[in-house]
């Protein structure tokens, strides 16, 4: 009997312990749920002030505490430049350029709204004052062989067309002149067209040299400035949409697509070249040397980002923050954190559940 009674007492104690443990578990679960709800509500109420306080704290930190020049070089070279632009980004660039260039607003806005007269005058005066560079430009445009060849071909075609048209209308005289041309070619064993081109080319070269010398002698600083300003006056009242006259918008021959593709090819060659990497390194070193002791707030101010801007930005982010706080993943992580906290033996021993 004594043994049976002892066994019953042990069973009752075991049941009570299990019941107490189950009650404790239920109480902890309820406590965790209440804490999760409290944390979510507290963060919702404090999100904006916390954002501003975090920005104030971050703004006081010096740049060189968290970032050095090598970090910036690594970021630019191994992340930004190492990857080509995605097809999606390239498509967006083309579509945005097309929208901007062919926007109806361009029909009503003159070029003078983009560029002020004083800007053109300043630039014209600047260009006009550089006589050496101006002479180089004139020599490049007028004094080179390509210009002489182009002028030779133009004059040759004009003379040849004139002669052919004249001879066809001259009747018997025309036939006589054609016979004379044939006799000349047989006697000299030279083609008259070839002879004419050689003559023009030899004399056009001399003419181009004279034109270059005259241009350099007579285009004074004031004259160059006046020509540039006069040219601007002629076009400044034209609408921006006139740019469209120099572009093609056919699906098969799009100027914008051709320009973007060409720029991408140049960019893809350049972005991985040692040349660009050396320029990036030099630019980063220069910038970092100027700003390494600045606080992050000072750097942000140089980009017109101040506390007012951050307040406005944080307000705009509030819907995202609230949705994140209500999300399943955030709630789950908070519960897991609190459960791990209450599972600690020292915490379990310190809690008493009635």
Secondary structure, DSSP 8 states (H G I E B T S, - for coil): -HHHHHHHHHHHHHHHHHHHHHHHHHHHHHHHHHHHHHHHHHHHHHHHHHHHHHHHHHHTSBGGGT--HHHHHHHIIIIISSS---HHHHHHHHHHHHHHHT-GGGGS-BGGGTS-HHHHHHHHHHHHT-HHHHHHHHHHHHSSHHHHHHHHHHHHHHHHHHHHHHHHHSTHHHHHHHHHHHHHHHHHTS-HHHHHHHHHHHHHHHHHHHHHHHHHHH--HHHHHHHHHHHHHHHTTSBGGGGGGG--B-SSSBHHHHHHHHHHHHHHHHHTSHHHHHHHHHHHHHHHHHHTTSBHHHHHHHTT--HHHHHHHHHHHHHHHHHHHHSHHHHHHHHHHHHHHHTSHHHHHH----
